[in-house]
Amino acid sequence: MIKLICLSLIWCFKWPYYEFKYWMKIIRKKFNSQEEQYVEFQNN
């Protein structure tokens, strides 16, 4: 029983962390692609 509680606690802390990293990656990708488009636009 205690083991289960410990596991669920670890899971509760780890899951949002990975979720956050995942979203940061996506946001950074979007931001980078927008920046590149902006640079291309300036060059033309």
PDBQT receptor file of N, H, CA, C and O in Angstrom, charges set to zero:
ATOM      1  N   MET A   1       0.837  -1.204   0.000  1.00  0.00    +0.000 N 
ATOM      2  CA  MET A   1       0.000   0.000   0.000  1.00  0.00    +0.000 C 
ATOM      3  C   MET A   1       0.871   1.254   0.000  1.00  0.00    +0.000 C 
ATOM      4  O   MET A   1       0.655   2.168  -0.796  1.00  0.00    +0.000 OA
ATOM      5  N   ILE A   2       1.851   1.290   0.893  1.00  0.00    +0.000 N 
ATOM      6  H   ILE A   2       2.027   0.547   1.540  1.00  0.00    +0.000 HD
ATOM      7  CA  ILE A   2       2.750   2.449   0.964  1.00  0.00    +0.000 C 
ATOM      8  C   ILE A   2       3.513   2.603  -0.349  1.00  0.00    +0.000 C 
ATOM      9  O   ILE A   2       3.734   3.710  -0.840  1.00  0.00    +0.000 OA
ATOM     10  N   LYS A   3       3.904   1.467  -0.894  1.00  0.00    +0.000 N 
ATOM     11  H   LYS A   3       3.724   0.568  -0.495  1.00  0.00    +0.000 HD
ATOM     12  CA  LYS A   3       4.632   1.482  -2.162  1.00  0.00    +0.000 C 
ATOM     13  C   LYS A   3       3.785   2.138  -3.255  1.00  0.00    +0.000 C 
ATOM     14  O   LYS A   3       4.286   2.917  -4.065  1.00  0.00    +0.000 OA
ATOM     15  N   LEU A   4       2.514   1.810  -3.259  1.00  0.00    +0.000 N 
ATOM     16  H   LEU A   4       2.106   1.177  -2.601  1.00  0.00    +0.000 HD
ATOM     17  CA  LEU A   4       1.586   2.362  -4.246  1.00  0.00    +0.000 C 
ATOM     18  C   LEU A   4       1.493   3.883  -4.098  1.00  0.00    +0.000 C 
ATOM     19  O   LEU A   4       1.511   4.613  -5.088  1.00  0.00    +0.000 OA
ATOM     20  N   ILE A   5       1.396   4.340  -2.874  1.00  0.00    +0.000 N 
ATOM     21  H   ILE A   5       1.382   3.747  -2.069  1.00  0.00    +0.000 HD
ATOM     22  CA  ILE A   5       1.316   5.781  -2.618  1.00  0.00    +0.000 C 
ATOM     23  C   ILE A   5       2.586   6.475  -3.104  1.00  0.00    +0.000 C 
ATOM     24  O   ILE A   5       2.524   7.528  -3.739  1.00  0.00    +0.000 OA
ATOM     25  N   CYS A   6       3.725   5.882  -2.803  1.00  0.00    +0.000 N 
ATOM     26  H   CYS A   6       3.775   5.027  -2.288  1.00  0.00    +0.000 HD
ATOM     27  CA  CYS A   6       5.002   6.449  -3.254  1.00  0.00    +0.000 C 
ATOM     28  C   CYS A   6       5.058   6.518  -4.771  1.00  0.00    +0.000 C 
ATOM     29  O   CYS A   6       5.475   7.528  -5.337  1.00  0.00    +0.000 OA
ATOM     30  N   LEU A   7       4.641   5.457  -5.420  1.00  0.00    +0.000 N 
ATOM     31  H   LEU A   7       4.302   4.636  -4.960  1.00  0.00    +0.000 HD
ATOM     32  CA  LEU A   7       4.648   5.426  -6.882  1.00  0.00    +0.000 C 
ATOM     33  C   LEU A   7       3.738   6.495  -7.459  1.00  0.00    +0.000 C 
ATOM     34  O   LEU A   7       4.112   7.196  -8.400  1.00  0.00    +0.000 OA
ATOM     35  N   SER A   8       2.558   6.620  -6.905  1.00  0.00    +0.000 N 
ATOM     36  H   SER A   8       2.253   6.051  -6.141  1.00  0.00    +0.000 HD
ATOM     37  CA  SER A   8       1.620   7.615  -7.422  1.00  0.00    +0.000 C 
ATOM     38  C   SER A   8       2.160   9.030  -7.202  1.00  0.00    +0.000 C 
ATOM     39  O   SER A   8       1.961   9.909  -8.041  1.00  0.00    +0.000 OA
ATOM     40  N   LEU A   9       2.833   9.246  -6.089  1.00  0.00    +0.000 N 
ATOM     41  H   LEU A   9       2.995   8.532  -5.407  1.00  0.00    +0.000 HD
ATOM     42  CA  LEU A   9       3.433  10.560  -5.830  1.00  0.00    +0.000 C 
ATOM     43  C   LEU A   9       4.516  10.867  -6.857  1.00  0.00    +0.000 C 
ATOM     44  O   LEU A   9       4.557  11.957  -7.428  1.00  0.00    +0.000 OA
ATOM     45  N   ILE A  10       5.384   9.900  -7.081  1.00  0.00    +0.000 N 
ATOM     46  H   ILE A  10       5.351   9.014  -6.617  1.00  0.00    +0.000 HD
ATOM     47  CA  ILE A  10       6.450  10.074  -8.073  1.00  0.00    +0.000 C 
ATOM     48  C   ILE A  10       5.842  10.357  -9.440  1.00  0.00    +0.000 C 
ATOM     49  O   ILE A  10       6.294  11.245 -10.162  1.00  0.00    +0.000 OA
ATOM     50  N   TRP A  11       4.828   9.603  -9.780  1.00  0.00    +0.000 N 
ATOM     51  H   TRP A  11       4.460   8.882  -9.193  1.00  0.00    +0.000 HD
ATOM     52  CA  TRP A  11       4.165   9.763 -11.076  1.00  0.00    +0.000 C 
ATOM     53  C   TRP A  11       3.556  11.155 -11.193  1.00  0.00    +0.000 C 
ATOM     54  O   TRP A  11       3.658  11.802 -12.235  1.00  0.00    +0.000 OA
ATOM     55  N   CYS A  12       2.924  11.608 -10.118  1.00  0.00    +0.000 N 
ATOM     56  H   CYS A  12       2.842  11.083  -9.271  1.00  0.00    +0.000 HD
ATOM     57  CA  CYS A  12       2.289  12.931 -10.131  1.00  0.00    +0.000 C 
ATOM     58  C   CYS A  12       3.310  14.043 -10.324  1.00  0.00    +0.000 C 
ATOM     59  O   CYS A  12       2.996  15.073 -10.922  1.00  0.00    +0.000 OA
ATOM     60  N   PHE A  13       4.511  13.851  -9.833  1.00  0.00    +0.000 N 
ATOM     61  H   PHE A  13       4.765  13.014  -9.348  1.00  0.00    +0.000 HD
ATOM     62  CA  PHE A  13       5.534  14.878 -10.009  1.00  0.00    +0.000 C 
ATOM     63  C   PHE A  13       6.232  14.773 -11.355  1.00  0.00    +0.000 C 
ATOM     64  O   PHE A  13       6.562  15.785 -11.974  1.00  0.00    +0.000 OA
ATOM     65  N   LYS A  14       6.454  13.555 -11.800  1.00  0.00    +0.000 N 
ATOM     66  H   LYS A  14       6.186  12.733 -11.297  1.00  0.00    +0.000 HD
ATOM     67  CA  LYS A  14       7.197  13.363 -13.051  1.00  0.00    +0.000 C 
ATOM     68  C   LYS A  14       6.361  13.687 -14.274  1.00  0.00    +0.000 C 
ATOM     69  O   LYS A  14       6.853  14.297 -15.224  1.00  0.00    +0.000 OA
ATOM     70  N   TRP A  15       5.107  13.286 -14.255  1.00  0.00    +0.000 N 
ATOM     71  H   TRP A  15       4.707  12.791 -13.484  1.00  0.00    +0.000 HD
ATOM     72  CA  TRP A  15       4.270  13.442 -15.447  1.00  0.00    +0.000 C 
ATOM     73  C   TRP A  15       4.158  14.906 -15.875  1.00  0.00    +0.000 C 
ATOM     74  O   TRP A  15       4.401  15.202 -17.045  1.00  0.00    +0.000 OA
ATOM     75  N   PRO A  16       3.797  15.846 -14.975  1.00  0.00    +0.000 N 
ATOM     76  CA  PRO A  16       3.704  17.252 -15.401  1.00  0.00    +0.000 C 
ATOM     77  C   PRO A  16       5.046  17.780 -15.896  1.00  0.00    +0.000 C 
ATOM     78  O   PRO A  16       5.096  18.628 -16.787  1.00  0.00    +0.000 OA
ATOM     79  N   TYR A  17       6.119  17.282 -15.320  1.00  0.00    +0.000 N 
ATOM     80  H   TYR A  17       6.078  16.593 -14.596  1.00  0.00    +0.000 HD
ATOM     81  CA  TYR A  17       7.448  17.726 -15.740  1.00  0.00    +0.000 C 
ATOM     82  C   TYR A  17       7.706  17.349 -17.198  1.00  0.00    +0.000 C 
ATOM     83  O   TYR A  17       8.164  18.176 -17.986  1.00  0.00    +0.000 OA
ATOM     84  N   TYR A  18       7.411  16.106 -17.549  1.00  0.00    +0.000 N 
ATOM     85  H   TYR A  18       7.039  15.434 -16.908  1.00  0.00    +0.000 HD
ATOM     86  CA  TYR A  18       7.618  15.680 -18.935  1.00  0.00    +0.000 C 
ATOM     87  C   TYR A  18       6.631  16.371 -19.866  1.00  0.00    +0.000 C 
ATOM     88  O   TYR A  18       6.978  16.740 -20.987  1.00  0.00    +0.000 OA
ATOM     89  N   GLU A  19       5.428  16.540 -19.407  1.00  0.00    +0.000 N 
ATOM     90  H   GLU A  19       5.146  16.240 -18.496  1.00  0.00    +0.000 HD
ATOM     91  CA  GLU A  19       4.402  17.233 -20.182  1.00  0.00    +0.000 C 
ATOM     92  C   GLU A  19       4.885  18.656 -20.483  1.00  0.00    +0.000 C 
ATOM     93  O   GLU A  19       4.759  19.145 -21.606  1.00  0.00    +0.000 OA
ATOM     94  N   PHE A  20       5.433  19.298 -19.470  1.00  0.00    +0.000 N 
ATOM     95  H   PHE A  20       5.536  18.900 -18.559  1.00  0.00    +0.000 HD
ATOM     96  CA  PHE A  20       5.924  20.666 -19.612  1.00  0.00    +0.000 C 
ATOM     97  C   PHE A  20       7.072  20.734 -20.620  1.00  0.00    +0.000 C 
ATOM     98  O   PHE A  20       7.104  21.618 -21.475  1.00  0.00    +0.000 OA
ATOM     99  N   LYS A  21       8.005  19.801 -20.513  1.00  0.00    +0.000 N 
ATOM    100  H   LYS A  21       7.979  19.082 -19.818  1.00  0.00    +0.000 HD
ATOM    101  CA  LYS A  21       9.131  19.762 -21.456  1.00  0.00    +0.000 C 
ATOM    102  C   LYS A  21       8.628  19.578 -22.880  1.00  0.00    +0.000 C 
ATOM    103  O   LYS A  21       9.128  20.199 -23.817  1.00  0.00    +0.000 OA
ATOM    104  N   TYR A  22       7.628  18.712 -23.024  1.00  0.00    +0.000 N 
ATOM    105  H   TYR A  22       7.222  18.207 -22.262  1.00  0.00    +0.000 HD
ATOM    106  CA  TYR A  22       7.055  18.422 -24.338  1.00  0.00    +0.000 C 
ATOM    107  C   TYR A  22       6.446  19.683 -24.947  1.00  0.00    +0.000 C 
ATOM    108  O   TYR A  22       6.681  19.994 -26.114  1.00  0.00    +0.000 OA
ATOM    109  N   TRP A  23       5.669  20.400 -24.154  1.00  0.00    +0.000 N 
ATOM    110  H   TRP A  23       5.477  20.147 -23.205  1.00  0.00    +0.000 HD
ATOM    111  CA  TRP A  23       5.039  21.622 -24.667  1.00  0.00    +0.000 C 
ATOM    112  C   TRP A  23       6.067  22.705 -24.953  1.00  0.00    +0.000 C 
ATOM    113  O   TRP A  23       5.936  23.453 -25.921  1.00  0.00    +0.000 OA
ATOM    114  N   MET A  24       7.079  22.786 -24.118  1.00  0.00    +0.000 N 
ATOM    115  H   MET A  24       7.185  22.177 -23.331  1.00  0.00    +0.000 HD
ATOM    116  CA  MET A  24       8.126  23.784 -24.357  1.00  0.00    +0.000 C 
ATOM    117  C   MET A  24       8.800  23.515 -25.697  1.00  0.00    +0.000 C 
ATOM    118  O   MET A  24       9.109  24.453 -26.431  1.00  0.00    +0.000 OA
ATOM    119  N   LYS A  25       9.026  22.265 -26.018  1.00  0.00    +0.000 N 
ATOM    120  H   LYS A  25       8.775  21.503 -25.421  1.00  0.00    +0.000 HD
ATOM    121  CA  LYS A  25       9.647  21.883 -27.281  1.00  0.00    +0.000 C 
ATOM    122  C   LYS A  25       8.782  22.351 -28.450  1.00  0.00    +0.000 C 
ATOM    123  O   LYS A  25       9.279  22.931 -29.415  1.00  0.00    +0.000 OA
ATOM    124  N   ILE A  26       7.486  22.090 -28.345  1.00  0.00    +0.000 N 
ATOM    125  H   ILE A  26       7.082  21.619 -27.562  1.00  0.00    +0.000 HD
ATOM    126  CA  ILE A  26       6.553  22.477 -29.412  1.00  0.00    +0.000 C 
ATOM    127  C   ILE A  26       6.508  23.997 -29.559  1.00  0.00    +0.000 C 
ATOM    128  O   ILE A  26       6.563  24.527 -30.669  1.00  0.00    +0.000 OA
ATOM    129  N   ILE A  27       6.408  24.684 -28.430  1.00  0.00    +0.000 N 
ATOM    130  H   ILE A  27       6.363  24.253 -27.529  1.00  0.00    +0.000 HD
ATOM    131  CA  ILE A  27       6.341  26.151 -28.468  1.00  0.00    +0.000 C 
ATOM    132  C   ILE A  27       7.620  26.718 -29.066  1.00  0.00    +0.000 C 
ATOM    133  O   ILE A  27       7.574  27.641 -29.880  1.00  0.00    +0.000 OA
ATOM    134  N   ARG A  28       8.747  26.175 -28.669  1.00  0.00    +0.000 N 
ATOM    135  H   ARG A  28       8.785  25.426 -28.008  1.00  0.00    +0.000 HD
ATOM    136  CA  ARG A  28      10.029  26.647 -29.190  1.00  0.00    +0.000 C 
ATOM    137  C   ARG A  28      10.099  26.418 -30.697  1.00  0.00    +0.000 C 
ATOM    138  O   ARG A  28      10.587  27.278 -31.431  1.00  0.00    +0.000 OA
ATOM    139  N   LYS A  29       9.620  25.280 -31.161  1.00  0.00    +0.000 N 
ATOM    140  H   LYS A  29       9.223  24.582 -30.566  1.00  0.00    +0.000 HD
ATOM    141  CA  LYS A  29       9.610  24.971 -32.590  1.00  0.00    +0.000 C 
ATOM    142  C   LYS A  29       8.788  26.002 -33.350  1.00  0.00    +0.000 C 
ATOM    143  O   LYS A  29       9.227  26.538 -34.368  1.00  0.00    +0.000 OA
ATOM    144  N   LYS A  30       7.599  26.270 -32.845  1.00  0.00    +0.000 N 
ATOM    145  H   LYS A  30       7.242  25.835 -32.018  1.00  0.00    +0.000 HD
ATOM    146  CA  LYS A  30       6.716  27.246 -33.491  1.00  0.00    +0.000 C 
ATOM    147  C   LYS A  30       7.387  28.610 -33.511  1.00  0.00    +0.000 C 
ATOM    148  O   LYS A  30       7.385  29.299 -34.531  1.00  0.00    +0.000 OA
ATOM    149  N   PHE A  31       7.953  28.989 -32.395  1.00  0.00    +0.000 N 
ATOM    150  H   PHE A  31       7.955  28.430 -31.566  1.00  0.00    +0.000 HD
ATOM    151  CA  PHE A  31       8.599  30.291 -32.275  1.00  0.00    +0.000 C 
ATOM    152  C   PHE A  31       9.764  30.398 -33.256  1.00  0.00    +0.000 C 
ATOM    153  O   PHE A  31       9.930  31.426 -33.912  1.00  0.00    +0.000 OA
ATOM    154  N   ASN A  32      10.557  29.356 -33.358  1.00  0.00    +0.000 N 
ATOM    155  H   ASN A  32      10.422  28.521 -32.825  1.00  0.00    +0.000 HD
ATOM    156  CA  ASN A  32      11.699  29.344 -34.271  1.00  0.00    +0.000 C 
ATOM    157  C   ASN A  32      11.251  29.450 -35.718  1.00  0.00    +0.000 C 
ATOM    158  O   ASN A  32      11.851  30.189 -36.498  1.00  0.00    +0.000 OA
ATOM    159  N   SER A  33      10.219  28.732 -36.082  1.00  0.00    +0.000 N 
ATOM    160  H   SER A  33       9.732  28.131 -35.448  1.00  0.00    +0.000 HD
ATOM    161  CA  SER A  33       9.757  28.769 -37.465  1.00  0.00    +0.000 C 
ATOM    162  C   SER A  33       9.214  30.160 -37.800  1.00  0.00    +0.000 C 
ATOM    163  O   SER A  33       9.392  30.639 -38.920  1.00  0.00    +0.000 OA
ATOM    164  N   GLN A  34       8.565  30.799 -36.854  1.00  0.00    +0.000 N 
ATOM    165  H   GLN A  34       8.421  30.410 -35.944  1.00  0.00    +0.000 HD
ATOM    166  CA  GLN A  34       8.077  32.163 -37.078  1.00  0.00    +0.000 C 
ATOM    167  C   GLN A  34       9.255  33.111 -37.258  1.00  0.00    +0.000 C 
ATOM    168  O   GLN A  34       9.228  33.989 -38.121  1.00  0.00    +0.000 OA
ATOM    169  N   GLU A  35      10.269  32.934 -36.456  1.00  0.00    +0.000 N 
ATOM    170  H   GLU A  35      10.291  32.221 -35.755  1.00  0.00    +0.000 HD
ATOM    171  CA  GLU A  35      11.454  33.782 -36.553  1.00  0.00    +0.000 C 
ATOM    172  C   GLU A  35      12.113  33.629 -37.914  1.00  0.00    +0.000 C 
ATOM    173  O   GLU A  35      12.502  34.621 -38.530  1.00  0.00    +0.000 OA
ATOM    174  N   GLU A  36      12.238  32.415 -38.382  1.00  0.00    +0.000 N 
ATOM    175  H   GLU A  36      11.922  31.609 -37.882  1.00  0.00    +0.000 HD
ATOM    176  CA  GLU A  36      12.857  32.160 -39.685  1.00  0.00    +0.000 C 
ATOM    177  C   GLU A  36      12.061  32.824 -40.796  1.00  0.00    +0.000 C 
ATOM    178  O   GLU A  36      12.639  33.421 -41.705  1.00  0.00    +0.000 OA
ATOM    179  N   GLN A  37      10.752  32.725 -40.731  1.00  0.00    +0.000 N 
ATOM    180  H   GLN A  37      10.283  32.240 -39.993  1.00  0.00    +0.000 HD
ATOM    181  CA  GLN A  37       9.903  33.362 -41.734  1.00  0.00    +0.000 C 
ATOM    182  C   GLN A  37      10.131  34.872 -41.712  1.00  0.00    +0.000 C 
ATOM    183  O   GLN A  37      10.194  35.517 -42.758  1.00  0.00    +0.000 OA
ATOM    184  N   TYR A  38      10.251  35.414 -40.530  1.00  0.00    +0.000 N 
ATOM    185  H   TYR A  38      10.199  34.890 -39.680  1.00  0.00    +0.000 HD
ATOM    186  CA  TYR A  38      10.454  36.849 -40.379  1.00  0.00    +0.000 C 
ATOM    187  C   TYR A  38      11.782  37.275 -41.008  1.00  0.00    +0.000 C 
ATOM    188  O   TYR A  38      11.860  38.302 -41.683  1.00  0.00    +0.000 OA
ATOM    189  N   VAL A  39      12.814  36.479 -40.780  1.00  0.00    +0.000 N 
ATOM    190  H   VAL A  39      12.750  35.645 -40.231  1.00  0.00    +0.000 HD
ATOM    191  CA  VAL A  39      14.131  36.770 -41.352  1.00  0.00    +0.000 C 
ATOM    192  C   VAL A  39      14.060  36.692 -42.876  1.00  0.00    +0.000 C 
ATOM    193  O   VAL A  39      14.599  37.558 -43.565  1.00  0.00    +0.000 OA
ATOM    194  N   GLU A  40      13.406  35.674 -43.401  1.00  0.00    +0.000 N 
ATOM    195  H   GLU A  40      12.968  34.971 -42.841  1.00  0.00    +0.000 HD
ATOM    196  CA  GLU A  40      13.257  35.542 -44.852  1.00  0.00    +0.000 C 
ATOM    197  C   GLU A  40      12.520  36.739 -45.417  1.00  0.00    +0.000 C 
ATOM    198  O   GLU A  40      12.874  37.259 -46.475  1.00  0.00    +0.000 OA
ATOM    199  N   PHE A  41      11.518  37.163 -44.721  1.00  0.00    +0.000 N 
ATOM    200  H   PHE A  41      11.230  36.741 -43.861  1.00  0.00    +0.000 HD
ATOM    201  CA  PHE A  41      10.713  38.298 -45.165  1.00  0.00    +0.000 C 
ATOM    202  C   PHE A  41      11.574  39.562 -45.233  1.00  0.00    +0.000 C 
ATOM    203  O   PHE A  41      11.445  40.357 -46.163  1.00  0.00    +0.000 OA
ATOM    204  N   GLN A  42      12.436  39.737 -44.259  1.00  0.00    +0.000 N 
ATOM    205  H   GLN A  42      12.541  39.091 -43.504  1.00  0.00    +0.000 HD
ATOM    206  CA  GLN A  42      13.317  40.912 -44.232  1.00  0.00    +0.000 C 
ATOM    207  C   GLN A  42      14.329  40.859 -45.375  1.00  0.00    +0.000 C 
ATOM    208  O   GLN A  42      14.677  41.893 -45.946  1.00  0.00    +0.000 OA
ATOM    209  N   ASN A  43      14.793  39.682 -45.703  1.00  0.00    +0.000 N 
ATOM    210  H   ASN A  43      14.511  38.842 -45.239  1.00  0.00    +0.000 HD
ATOM    211  CA  ASN A  43      15.818  39.545 -46.736  1.00  0.00    +0.000 C 
ATOM    212  C   ASN A  43      15.285  39.872 -48.126  1.00  0.00    +0.000 C 
ATOM    213  O   ASN A  43      16.041  40.333 -48.981  1.00  0.00    +0.000 OA
ATOM    214  N   ASN A  44      14.010  39.644 -48.362  1.00  0.00    +0.000 N 
ATOM    215  H   ASN A  44      13.395  39.270 -47.667  1.00  0.00    +0.000 HD
ATOM    216  CA  ASN A  44      13.445  39.848 -49.697  1.00  0.00    +0.000 C 
ATOM    217  C   ASN A  44      13.216  41.295 -50.040  1.00  0.00    +0.000 C 
ATOM    218  O   ASN A  44      12.745  41.604 -51.135  1.00  0.00    +0.000 OA
TER     219      ASN A  44
